[in-house]
């Protein structure tokens, strides 16, 4: 079974987190908060669950992802009608 190439897409209709074992799709309105965790960007849901996007982990790029992560909350704040630049 081939591994998927990790990536994170923030689209007007939601977030797509492609991780080594599968893909998670989240609506922007379902994300209560986001933070940079040990394994990547953690999207915390209103129901207490979380989804981790490994594309923003140190292992994915071999370097700190702080700058890339800083763009993520702004894209989420922009809301569903605005795509990140």
Secondary structure, 3 states (H helix, E strand, C coil): CCCCCCEEEEECCEEEEEECCEEEEECHHHEEEEEEECCEEEEEECCCCEEEEHHHCHHHHCCCCHHHHHHHHHHHHHCCCCCCC
